[in-house]
Amino acid sequence: MKKVLFITYYWPPSGKASLHWPLEMIKHLPGFGWQPCVLTVKEETFTEPDESLLNEIDENMEIIKTKTFEPFNIYKKFIGKSKDEQLNASEVISQSNKSLANRISVWIRMNLFIPDARIGWCLFAVNDGNKYLSKNKFDAIISVGPPHTAHLVGNSLSSKFKIPHIPVFIDPWVDIVYYRNFKRNKITLAIDNYLEKKVLNNCKRAIFVTKTMEEDYKNKYDFLKGKTKILYWGYSEKYFKDLTTEKDNTEEITIVHAGNIFDYQNPKEFWKELKRKIDSGEKIKIKFIGTVGPAIKQTINEIGLTEFTQYLGFLSYKEMLKHLSQASYLLVCVTERRHVPGKLFEYLRIGKPIIAFGDDNAEVKGIIEETNAGKLYKYSNSAENIFEKSNSFIFDKSKIEIYERKNIAKGLIEVLNQ
């Protein structure tokens, strides 16, 4: 059996959503003749834990856990949080916080941590990876980013041991969307671009989770043409088998958003429309699962929706799916044209109407329309007709099965076998 080393910063018990793709891909590999091994961290302090995900790991699989240096405890102290307080991803890069401490910390994050705040893991991961690979033969290395530090680790090990490297891009590298509106100096950008180009130039194949991101990178780097592959984020059928779709209150309209929602993903006109409907007598509740940007909370409060809104915070994956299955509508806010949120595929499988907002995202629009799952609106639109249209969105499981991760894993196997 051939062997593949997976380099991923996030691994159970981390509850980070971006670990689901490698976790599920790894499960399917042995059935196709590939034995996986994982290189990750012993402990990461940023994300909430989801202990239930530990049950998803094959007890016989070898996992190399290394030390790391994370700056977040220093950051907490700098902004006045205690060591035990959980950081909010939406607040860390929020521009609504005008405090001097926040502005300094954001500048440091954007300009001194290259390519990202997990760069402190690189030396530990490369060192332990070198020791392991010097004693064990591998046929391929797959790195998953962000954090794109994982790709630097993969590139280093690949170069030293002459093992083909396959980076997986869940999000873009140098111009990832949350850098929007933040100033990065020319030296930082030059170094970051150099590292990105070096990894992509040296890799055997590059995998992107959206078609638009793949096209963007091929336009940026001519040498990528002919060595890329699109493998969507997808969903795993096993999690959906026992879900109930019945609501506790059938008269109340429940709108659920899952995952982080940032200040720049604020559909203000939609919130206003919901308030108008509530004032006219309709029963509406909004639920947020995950972190919510402070500017969005402020808008909801100013419009008068606070008493109709629940902030549930972090939930385990199964609890999150339970809330999705009992919703009336599922809300997703896409940021830019290369962004296809992972939760969109879970929304598709749940089968409830999707209300999407995004100004320039033909890919999400195409997926939603092709599956007849909902409608995409511009952020300036109130989506006032969405409730009347809901009966026209008919769930058809056959249209979304191509996104089941067993099928996506077959595409990964093709890349590995080549």
Secondary structure, DSSP 8 states (H G I E B T S, - for coil): -EEEEEEES--TTB--GGGHHHHHHHHHSGGGTEEEEEEEES--SSS-B-GGGGGGS-TTS-EEEE----THHHHHHHHT--TTS---HHHHT-SS---HHHHHHHHHHHHHSSS-TTGGGHHHHHHHHHHHHTTS--SEEEEEESSTHHHHHHHHHHHHHT--EEEEESS-STT-GGGTT----HHHHHHHHHHHHHHHHH-S-EEESSHHHHHHHHHH-GGGTTSEEE----B-GGGGTT-----S-TTSEEEEEES-B-GGG--HHHHHHHHHHHHTT--EEEEEES-B-HHHHHHHHHHT-GGGEEEEE---HHHHHHHHHT-SEEEEE--STT---THHHHHHHHT--EEEE-SS-HHHHHHHHHTT-EEEE-TT---TTHHHHGGG----HHHHGGGBHHHHHHHHHHHHH-
